[in-house]
Amino acid sequence: MVVLPFRQIHLDFHTSPLIPDVAADFDPEDFAQTLKDAFVNSVTVFAKCHHGMSYYDTKVGIKHPALKRDLLGEMVEACHRHGIRVPVYISVVWDNWAAEHHPEWRQVNREGKFVGAEPFQAGWKWLCLNTDYADYVAAQTEEVVRNYEVDGVFFDIVMQWECYCEKCRRDMMSQGLNPENPEHARQFARQVCERFMGRVNEIVKRYRPQASIYHNSRLRIGTSREAQFYTHQEIESLPTGGWGYLHFPFFARYVRTVWKEFLGMTARFHRSWADFGTLKTEAALSYECFHAIALGGKCSIGDQLHPRGKLDKAVYELIGKVYRRIAELEEWCEGAEGVAEIAILTNADMEDGRMAKAMKVQLGC
């Protein structure tokens, strides 16, 4: 069983290929020491971002054109020297480079339009995991876990909506499913995601049998039926970023009935992801982290590395103040188990919209 550290960082690096001088200021020793000084003992770093850019010497994907070094390799090596655990991040369904160069890989909605950002519109384009794109991601995964001593893999945006691309329609009909039936389309999309998760999990386990594996963007009531694909759960829940303060405690109580190890992922941003100009107050960040361990979980704080490759000192001074106090409490939190006094019965097969409505009724919202 994977045992998660208490004090983690989830470090994004979604960097446009138009940005110059990527990681020009990166110093591996300074990077690792900044984390260690902030009492961080695990950091999820990036192999591939939403733009589709890779941050290592790849023969499969597209290395960021402004990156002149093996950034992933240097991060892993430096952090391991300082005793810091290093899972790696791979963006899955959002990959703008792949979408622009392989439009045949894109998800298609019921009206026959591509899912995601439209031409001349900023945003992410959605790829279909029932196309050859799945082979592309699987090859990237194998390249990373074979060549780098990573401690886990965080697959992000593992979301296949009801896709009506030509291949999905053809494959649905071959199974006796009706593409015009929304429930059949949802059933097929779930099959596609589960097949993908099983495939990449096998690759990770082949090269890194002790690694943690997590597939993000799939957390909902009913996730327990996918438990075999996860070593643990990560509850992405930025309370001031749209999730609200009731989201995390509800799902923490749910996931701990299935997974022994889980964490609460908040962020240092005041609003939501990539809100670079702001910084949470110490009181707010402390509350969110203490709430996670009070409910039996571990802590993860989201950040994003500056394109030039230097961590923000003010950010890690703040994180250090909070994580110092978490470190002092860990011996009383190791092995903690939640005690339930009441239960909420739900139908895991309900659609998300009807489920949300039912939960509001049961909780008296």
C-alpha beads as a LAMMPS data file, in Angstrom:
LAMMPS data file: protein, C-alpha beads

365 atoms
364 bonds

1 atom types
1 bond types

-500.0 500.0 xlo xhi
-500.0 500.0 ylo yhi
-500.0 500.0 zlo zhi

Masses

1 110.0

Atoms # bond

1 1 1 0.000 0.000 0.000
2 1 1 1.226 3.497 -0.852
3 1 1 1.648 5.696 2.233
4 1 1 1.377 9.372 1.350
5 1 1 3.549 12.071 2.942
6 1 1 1.704 14.764 4.877
7 1 1 3.279 17.837 3.248
8 1 1 3.000 17.893 -0.525
9 1 1 3.176 20.440 -3.322
10 1 1 1.346 20.059 -6.619
11 1 1 3.472 22.125 -8.997
12 1 1 1.883 23.089 -12.309
13 1 1 3.872 24.342 -15.308
14 1 1 1.416 25.020 -18.135
15 1 1 3.728 27.067 -20.341
16 1 1 2.795 28.302 -23.813
17 1 1 5.249 27.353 -26.586
18 1 1 5.405 31.097 -27.374
19 1 1 7.107 31.887 -24.056
20 1 1 10.921 32.316 -24.340
21 1 1 13.721 31.475 -21.897
22 1 1 11.880 28.603 -20.233
23 1 1 13.776 27.438 -17.108
24 1 1 16.651 29.824 -17.922
25 1 1 16.944 30.676 -14.207
26 1 1 16.405 27.152 -12.897
27 1 1 18.918 26.007 -10.303
28 1 1 18.262 22.439 -9.152
29 1 1 19.913 22.865 -5.749
30 1 1 18.035 26.098 -5.031
31 1 1 14.790 24.465 -6.179
32 1 1 15.132 21.486 -3.851
33 1 1 16.449 23.536 -0.928
34 1 1 13.540 25.994 -1.200
35 1 1 11.124 23.080 -0.911
36 1 1 13.020 21.508 1.981
37 1 1 13.185 24.819 3.871
38 1 1 9.392 25.022 3.512
39 1 1 9.016 21.579 5.156
40 1 1 7.824 20.019 1.889
41 1 1 8.455 16.266 1.631
42 1 1 6.752 15.520 -1.701
43 1 1 6.379 17.531 -4.911
44 1 1 4.461 16.550 -8.026
45 1 1 6.462 17.914 -10.968
46 1 1 5.578 18.025 -14.636
47 1 1 6.395 15.824 -17.592
48 1 1 3.755 17.221 -19.946
49 1 1 1.388 20.193 -19.653
50 1 1 -2.006 21.202 -21.103
51 1 1 -0.262 22.912 -24.018
52 1 1 1.126 19.489 -24.963
53 1 1 4.692 20.543 -24.212
54 1 1 7.126 18.057 -22.641
55 1 1 9.774 19.227 -20.162
56 1 1 12.324 16.480 -20.652
57 1 1 14.314 15.006 -23.536
58 1 1 11.534 13.178 -25.334
59 1 1 11.529 11.011 -28.445
60 1 1 7.741 10.621 -28.313
61 1 1 6.264 14.023 -27.508
62 1 1 7.158 17.658 -28.231
63 1 1 9.752 19.273 -25.985
64 1 1 9.027 22.928 -25.227
65 1 1 10.892 24.841 -27.967
66 1 1 12.432 27.295 -25.487
67 1 1 13.645 24.637 -23.030
68 1 1 17.373 23.950 -23.303
69 1 1 17.723 21.363 -20.526
70 1 1 16.177 18.175 -19.139
71 1 1 14.119 19.994 -16.527
72 1 1 12.248 16.919 -15.299
73 1 1 15.444 14.934 -14.839
74 1 1 17.156 17.715 -12.905
75 1 1 14.135 18.162 -10.624
76 1 1 13.852 14.463 -9.821
77 1 1 17.563 14.103 -9.087
78 1 1 17.804 17.237 -6.927
79 1 1 14.697 16.453 -4.883
80 1 1 15.790 12.867 -4.250
81 1 1 19.141 14.141 -2.944
82 1 1 17.186 16.071 -0.334
83 1 1 14.861 13.196 0.569
84 1 1 11.852 14.688 -1.202
85 1 1 9.416 12.344 -2.924
86 1 1 8.721 13.129 -6.609
87 1 1 5.576 11.980 -8.437
88 1 1 5.233 13.263 -12.002
89 1 1 2.372 15.039 -13.786
90 1 1 1.035 14.087 -17.230
91 1 1 -1.817 16.016 -18.844
92 1 1 -4.119 13.594 -20.645
93 1 1 -7.282 14.840 -22.384
94 1 1 -6.073 18.451 -22.655
95 1 1 -3.179 18.657 -25.127
96 1 1 -3.420 21.622 -27.468
97 1 1 -0.443 20.643 -29.606
98 1 1 -1.929 17.223 -30.342
99 1 1 -5.363 18.729 -31.025
100 1 1 -3.966 21.229 -33.516
101 1 1 -1.823 18.669 -35.360
102 1 1 -4.259 15.741 -35.172
103 1 1 -7.838 17.046 -35.361
104 1 1 -8.949 13.450 -35.992
105 1 1 -8.065 12.786 -32.330
106 1 1 -10.489 15.367 -30.918
107 1 1 -13.683 14.694 -28.975
108 1 1 -16.853 15.603 -30.874
109 1 1 -20.147 16.636 -29.271
110 1 1 -23.670 15.657 -30.252
111 1 1 -23.925 18.603 -32.685
112 1 1 -20.806 17.447 -34.515
113 1 1 -18.567 20.202 -33.099
114 1 1 -15.192 19.752 -31.452
115 1 1 -15.327 19.756 -27.646
116 1 1 -13.345 22.553 -26.002
117 1 1 -11.879 25.806 -27.245
118 1 1 -13.028 26.985 -30.652
119 1 1 -10.793 28.587 -33.333
120 1 1 -9.424 31.983 -32.187
121 1 1 -10.570 31.215 -28.636
122 1 1 -8.246 30.748 -25.683
123 1 1 -8.671 27.528 -23.778
124 1 1 -8.116 23.807 -23.917
125 1 1 -9.068 21.384 -26.672
126 1 1 -10.337 17.945 -25.697
127 1 1 -8.794 14.752 -27.101
128 1 1 -10.617 11.428 -27.475
129 1 1 -9.127 8.454 -25.622
130 1 1 -10.776 6.078 -28.092
131 1 1 -8.428 7.219 -30.885
132 1 1 -4.725 6.788 -31.556
133 1 1 -4.203 9.632 -29.096
134 1 1 -4.377 7.016 -26.316
135 1 1 -1.348 5.303 -27.904
136 1 1 0.486 8.637 -27.846
137 1 1 -0.158 9.196 -24.131
138 1 1 0.708 5.593 -23.307
139 1 1 4.047 5.968 -25.126
140 1 1 4.778 9.209 -23.246
141 1 1 3.958 7.500 -19.956
142 1 1 6.293 4.613 -20.714
143 1 1 9.083 6.988 -21.728
144 1 1 8.811 8.880 -18.433
145 1 1 8.547 5.955 -16.022
146 1 1 11.249 3.978 -17.850
147 1 1 13.802 6.803 -17.939
148 1 1 13.182 8.606 -14.629
149 1 1 13.047 7.335 -11.043
150 1 1 9.655 8.879 -10.350
151 1 1 7.733 7.977 -7.206
152 1 1 4.282 8.189 -8.746
153 1 1 2.232 9.426 -11.685
154 1 1 -0.573 11.989 -11.547
155 1 1 -2.666 11.707 -14.713
156 1 1 -4.704 14.898 -15.086
157 1 1 -7.953 15.546 -16.983
158 1 1 -8.927 11.909 -17.470
159 1 1 -12.334 12.895 -18.809
160 1 1 -14.110 11.369 -21.769
161 1 1 -17.507 12.957 -22.263
162 1 1 -20.094 11.375 -24.538
163 1 1 -17.977 11.552 -27.681
164 1 1 -19.620 11.246 -31.093
165 1 1 -16.519 11.173 -33.270
166 1 1 -16.625 8.709 -36.127
167 1 1 -14.611 6.070 -34.270
168 1 1 -16.693 6.294 -31.093
169 1 1 -19.959 5.980 -33.058
170 1 1 -18.626 3.008 -35.015
171 1 1 -17.304 1.250 -31.899
172 1 1 -20.556 1.830 -29.995
173 1 1 -22.556 0.200 -32.764
174 1 1 -20.142 -2.743 -32.894
175 1 1 -21.035 -3.392 -29.215
176 1 1 -24.748 -3.190 -29.902
177 1 1 -24.996 0.292 -28.348
178 1 1 -27.051 3.083 -29.880
179 1 1 -25.010 6.312 -30.274
180 1 1 -28.247 8.305 -30.301
181 1 1 -29.029 7.090 -26.771
182 1 1 -27.254 9.429 -24.284
183 1 1 -27.063 6.700 -21.642
184 1 1 -25.360 4.351 -24.097
185 1 1 -22.905 7.101 -25.021
186 1 1 -22.116 7.703 -21.333
187 1 1 -21.679 3.975 -20.764
188 1 1 -19.257 3.749 -23.668
189 1 1 -17.305 6.817 -22.534
190 1 1 -16.856 5.214 -19.118
191 1 1 -15.545 2.051 -20.795
192 1 1 -13.056 4.126 -22.789
193 1 1 -11.700 5.832 -19.656
194 1 1 -11.440 2.587 -17.720
195 1 1 -9.599 0.911 -20.588
196 1 1 -7.166 3.824 -20.736
197 1 1 -6.579 3.837 -16.971
198 1 1 -5.922 0.101 -16.941
199 1 1 -3.495 0.428 -19.843
200 1 1 -1.330 3.204 -18.393
201 1 1 -1.463 1.666 -14.911
202 1 1 0.052 -1.525 -16.291
203 1 1 2.868 0.516 -17.833
204 1 1 3.600 2.361 -14.585
205 1 1 3.568 -0.834 -12.521
206 1 1 5.874 -2.598 -14.989
207 1 1 8.660 -0.061 -14.477
208 1 1 7.820 1.443 -11.041
209 1 1 5.892 -1.184 -9.040
210 1 1 5.977 0.908 -5.843
211 1 1 4.765 4.118 -7.508
212 1 1 1.526 5.855 -6.580
213 1 1 -1.045 6.290 -9.359
214 1 1 -3.840 8.822 -9.497
215 1 1 -6.296 9.785 -12.256
216 1 1 -7.644 13.288 -11.673
217 1 1 -10.969 14.859 -12.698
218 1 1 -13.019 11.723 -12.001
219 1 1 -13.984 12.298 -8.354
220 1 1 -17.737 11.955 -7.838
221 1 1 -20.148 9.772 -5.922
222 1 1 -19.689 6.338 -7.475
223 1 1 -15.921 6.660 -7.944
224 1 1 -15.590 3.564 -5.757
225 1 1 -16.388 1.376 -8.773
226 1 1 -13.064 2.562 -10.238
227 1 1 -11.096 1.944 -7.035
228 1 1 -8.847 -0.640 -8.698
229 1 1 -7.268 2.089 -10.852
230 1 1 -6.068 4.247 -7.924
231 1 1 -3.519 3.732 -5.177
232 1 1 -5.093 6.611 -3.219
233 1 1 -7.434 9.576 -3.656
234 1 1 -6.631 13.270 -4.110
235 1 1 -9.511 15.637 -3.479
236 1 1 -8.858 18.706 -5.601
237 1 1 -10.834 21.325 -3.694
238 1 1 -9.847 24.993 -3.780
239 1 1 -12.537 26.480 -1.527
240 1 1 -12.181 30.033 -2.878
241 1 1 -11.744 28.777 -6.447
242 1 1 -15.290 27.627 -7.101
243 1 1 -15.393 24.456 -5.004
244 1 1 -16.638 26.154 -1.835
245 1 1 -15.964 25.189 1.761
246 1 1 -18.451 22.278 1.870
247 1 1 -16.954 20.322 -1.038
248 1 1 -13.851 18.950 0.690
249 1 1 -15.419 17.729 3.971
250 1 1 -18.198 15.962 2.068
251 1 1 -15.850 14.092 -0.267
252 1 1 -13.285 13.408 2.473
253 1 1 -15.933 11.488 4.376
254 1 1 -16.881 9.652 1.202
255 1 1 -13.424 8.615 -0.048
256 1 1 -12.123 7.441 3.321
257 1 1 -14.717 4.660 3.236
258 1 1 -12.928 3.293 0.142
259 1 1 -9.280 4.445 0.249
260 1 1 -7.092 4.340 3.356
261 1 1 -4.836 7.055 1.929
262 1 1 -6.183 10.350 0.601
263 1 1 -5.201 13.986 0.566
264 1 1 -6.858 17.355 0.298
265 1 1 -5.506 19.498 -2.522
266 1 1 -5.930 23.226 -2.065
267 1 1 -3.639 25.917 -3.526
268 1 1 -1.618 28.935 -2.516
269 1 1 -3.700 31.064 -4.930
270 1 1 -6.359 33.290 -3.426
271 1 1 -8.829 32.511 -6.179
272 1 1 -8.301 29.569 -8.524
273 1 1 -5.492 27.904 -10.478
274 1 1 -2.959 30.205 -12.142
275 1 1 -4.099 33.235 -10.127
276 1 1 -0.471 34.311 -10.017
277 1 1 -0.955 37.799 -8.645
278 1 1 -2.399 36.712 -5.314
279 1 1 -1.377 34.768 -2.247
280 1 1 -3.640 33.242 0.398
281 1 1 -3.465 34.502 3.934
282 1 1 -1.703 32.272 6.442
283 1 1 -4.964 31.818 8.341
284 1 1 -6.824 30.607 5.250
285 1 1 -4.095 28.178 4.155
286 1 1 -3.696 26.871 7.709
287 1 1 -7.428 26.235 7.996
288 1 1 -7.505 24.264 4.748
289 1 1 -4.492 22.111 5.662
290 1 1 -5.587 21.478 9.249
291 1 1 -9.042 20.552 7.962
292 1 1 -7.448 17.879 5.757
293 1 1 -5.544 16.197 8.582
294 1 1 -8.500 16.548 10.979
295 1 1 -10.527 14.413 8.575
296 1 1 -7.796 11.783 8.302
297 1 1 -6.099 12.959 5.113
298 1 1 -2.778 14.432 4.046
299 1 1 -2.068 17.913 2.623
300 1 1 -1.261 19.142 -0.883
301 1 1 -0.822 22.799 -1.834
302 1 1 -0.985 23.770 -5.496
303 1 1 1.472 26.216 -7.044
304 1 1 2.815 26.994 -10.513
305 1 1 6.485 27.470 -11.331
306 1 1 7.449 30.725 -13.037
307 1 1 8.354 30.104 -16.720
308 1 1 11.986 31.046 -16.028
309 1 1 12.187 28.267 -13.448
310 1 1 12.429 29.927 -10.030
311 1 1 10.100 29.226 -7.129
312 1 1 8.602 32.333 -5.529
313 1 1 10.288 32.853 -2.153
314 1 1 7.256 34.591 -0.639
315 1 1 5.055 31.639 -1.571
316 1 1 7.346 29.148 0.142
317 1 1 7.798 31.332 3.209
318 1 1 4.017 31.142 3.606
319 1 1 3.884 27.409 2.925
320 1 1 6.762 26.850 5.347
321 1 1 4.865 28.554 8.182
322 1 1 1.909 26.219 7.662
323 1 1 3.847 23.028 6.985
324 1 1 6.112 23.555 10.013
325 1 1 2.994 23.278 12.171
326 1 1 1.706 20.279 10.210
327 1 1 5.068 18.541 10.772
328 1 1 4.697 19.055 14.523
329 1 1 1.289 17.336 14.484
330 1 1 2.092 14.349 12.275
331 1 1 2.923 11.856 15.023
332 1 1 -0.633 12.210 16.351
333 1 1 -2.164 11.912 12.882
334 1 1 -0.325 8.875 11.482
335 1 1 -2.751 5.995 11.028
336 1 1 -5.778 8.035 12.071
337 1 1 -9.140 6.565 11.097
338 1 1 -12.398 8.427 10.745
339 1 1 -15.273 7.525 13.035
340 1 1 -18.743 7.750 11.478
341 1 1 -21.880 8.481 13.497
342 1 1 -24.308 8.854 10.603
343 1 1 -24.475 7.637 6.995
344 1 1 -25.908 9.031 3.782
345 1 1 -27.229 6.436 1.345
346 1 1 -26.895 7.312 -2.330
347 1 1 -27.479 5.728 -5.708
348 1 1 -24.068 5.670 -7.385
349 1 1 -25.652 5.133 -10.818
350 1 1 -27.494 8.460 -10.776
351 1 1 -26.397 11.124 -13.246
352 1 1 -24.226 13.836 -11.711
353 1 1 -26.905 16.519 -11.995
354 1 1 -29.597 14.480 -10.277
355 1 1 -27.049 13.298 -7.719
356 1 1 -26.118 16.887 -6.815
357 1 1 -29.785 17.771 -6.376
358 1 1 -30.379 14.711 -4.207
359 1 1 -27.385 15.554 -2.006
360 1 1 -28.693 19.078 -1.431
361 1 1 -32.022 17.638 -0.285
362 1 1 -30.395 15.109 2.047
363 1 1 -28.047 17.692 3.523
364 1 1 -30.810 20.254 3.922
365 1 1 -29.142 22.786 1.596

Bonds

1 1 1 2
2 1 2 3
3 1 3 4
4 1 4 5
5 1 5 6
6 1 6 7
7 1 7 8
8 1 8 9
9 1 9 10
10 1 10 11
11 1 11 12
12 1 12 13
13 1 13 14
14 1 14 15
15 1 15 16
16 1 16 17
17 1 17 18
18 1 18 19
19 1 19 20
20 1 20 21
21 1 21 22
22 1 22 23
23 1 23 24
24 1 24 25
25 1 25 26
26 1 26 27
27 1 27 28
28 1 28 29
29 1 29 30
30 1 30 31
31 1 31 32
32 1 32 33
33 1 33 34
34 1 34 35
35 1 35 36
36 1 36 37
37 1 37 38
38 1 38 39
39 1 39 40
40 1 40 41
41 1 41 42
42 1 42 43
43 1 43 44
44 1 44 45
45 1 45 46
46 1 46 47
47 1 47 48
48 1 48 49
49 1 49 50
50 1 50 51
51 1 51 52
52 1 52 53
53 1 53 54
54 1 54 55
55 1 55 56
56 1 56 57
57 1 57 58
58 1 58 59
59 1 59 60
60 1 60 61
61 1 61 62
62 1 62 63
63 1 63 64
64 1 64 65
65 1 65 66
66 1 66 67
67 1 67 68
68 1 68 69
69 1 69 70
70 1 70 71
71 1 71 72
72 1 72 73
73 1 73 74
74 1 74 75
75 1 75 76
76 1 76 77
77 1 77 78
78 1 78 79
79 1 79 80
80 1 80 81
81 1 81 82
82 1 82 83
83 1 83 84
84 1 84 85
85 1 85 86
86 1 86 87
87 1 87 88
88 1 88 89
89 1 89 90
90 1 90 91
91 1 91 92
92 1 92 93
93 1 93 94
94 1 94 95
95 1 95 96
96 1 96 97
97 1 97 98
98 1 98 99
99 1 99 100
100 1 100 101
101 1 101 102
102 1 102 103
103 1 103 104
104 1 104 105
105 1 105 106
106 1 106 107
107 1 107 108
108 1 108 109
109 1 109 110
110 1 110 111
111 1 111 112
112 1 112 113
113 1 113 114
114 1 114 115
115 1 115 116
116 1 116 117
117 1 117 118
118 1 118 119
119 1 119 120
120 1 120 121
121 1 121 122
122 1 122 123
123 1 123 124
124 1 124 125
125 1 125 126
126 1 126 127
127 1 127 128
128 1 128 129
129 1 129 130
130 1 130 131
131 1 131 132
132 1 132 133
133 1 133 134
134 1 134 135
135 1 135 136
136 1 136 137
137 1 137 138
138 1 138 139
139 1 139 140
140 1 140 141
141 1 141 142
142 1 142 143
143 1 143 144
144 1 144 145
145 1 145 146
146 1 146 147
147 1 147 148
148 1 148 149
149 1 149 150
150 1 150 151
151 1 151 152
152 1 152 153
153 1 153 154
154 1 154 155
155 1 155 156
156 1 156 157
157 1 157 158
158 1 158 159
159 1 159 160
160 1 160 161
161 1 161 162
162 1 162 163
163 1 163 164
164 1 164 165
165 1 165 166
166 1 166 167
167 1 167 168
168 1 168 169
169 1 169 170
170 1 170 171
171 1 171 172
172 1 172 173
173 1 173 174
174 1 174 175
175 1 175 176
176 1 176 177
177 1 177 178
178 1 178 179
179 1 179 180
180 1 180 181
181 1 181 182
182 1 182 183
183 1 183 184
184 1 184 185
185 1 185 186
186 1 186 187
187 1 187 188
188 1 188 189
189 1 189 190
190 1 190 191
191 1 191 192
192 1 192 193
193 1 193 194
194 1 194 195
195 1 195 196
196 1 196 197
197 1 197 198
198 1 198 199
199 1 199 200
200 1 200 201
201 1 201 202
202 1 202 203
203 1 203 204
204 1 204 205
205 1 205 206
206 1 206 207
207 1 207 208
208 1 208 209
209 1 209 210
210 1 210 211
211 1 211 212
212 1 212 213
213 1 213 214
214 1 214 215
215 1 215 216
216 1 216 217
217 1 217 218
218 1 218 219
219 1 219 220
220 1 220 221
221 1 221 222
222 1 222 223
223 1 223 224
224 1 224 225
225 1 225 226
226 1 226 227
227 1 227 228
228 1 228 229
229 1 229 230
230 1 230 231
231 1 231 232
232 1 232 233
233 1 233 234
234 1 234 235
235 1 235 236
236 1 236 237
237 1 237 238
238 1 238 239
239 1 239 240
240 1 240 241
241 1 241 242
242 1 242 243
243 1 243 244
244 1 244 245
245 1 245 246
246 1 246 247
247 1 247 248
248 1 248 249
249 1 249 250
250 1 250 251
251 1 251 252
252 1 252 253
253 1 253 254
254 1 254 255
255 1 255 256
256 1 256 257
257 1 257 258
258 1 258 259
259 1 259 260
260 1 260 261
261 1 261 262
262 1 262 263
263 1 263 264
264 1 264 265
265 1 265 266
266 1 266 267
267 1 267 268
268 1 268 269
269 1 269 270
270 1 270 271
271 1 271 272
272 1 272 273
273 1 273 274
274 1 274 275
275 1 275 276
276 1 276 277
277 1 277 278
278 1 278 279
279 1 279 280
280 1 280 281
281 1 281 282
282 1 282 283
283 1 283 284
284 1 284 285
285 1 285 286
286 1 286 287
287 1 287 288
288 1 288 289
289 1 289 290
290 1 290 291
291 1 291 292
292 1 292 293
293 1 293 294
294 1 294 295
295 1 295 296
296 1 296 297
297 1 297 298
298 1 298 299
299 1 299 300
300 1 300 301
301 1 301 302
302 1 302 303
303 1 303 304
304 1 304 305
305 1 305 306
306 1 306 307
307 1 307 308
308 1 308 309
309 1 309 310
310 1 310 311
311 1 311 312
312 1 312 313
313 1 313 314
314 1 314 315
315 1 315 316
316 1 316 317
317 1 317 318
318 1 318 319
319 1 319 320
320 1 320 321
321 1 321 322
322 1 322 323
323 1 323 324
324 1 324 325
325 1 325 326
326 1 326 327
327 1 327 328
328 1 328 329
329 1 329 330
330 1 330 331
331 1 331 332
332 1 332 333
333 1 333 334
334 1 334 335
335 1 335 336
336 1 336 337
337 1 337 338
338 1 338 339
339 1 339 340
340 1 340 341
341 1 341 342
342 1 342 343
343 1 343 344
344 1 344 345
345 1 345 346
346 1 346 347
347 1 347 348
348 1 348 349
349 1 349 350
350 1 350 351
351 1 351 352
352 1 352 353
353 1 353 354
354 1 354 355
355 1 355 356
356 1 356 357
357 1 357 358
358 1 358 359
359 1 359 360
360 1 360 361
361 1 361 362
362 1 362 363
363 1 363 364
364 1 364 365
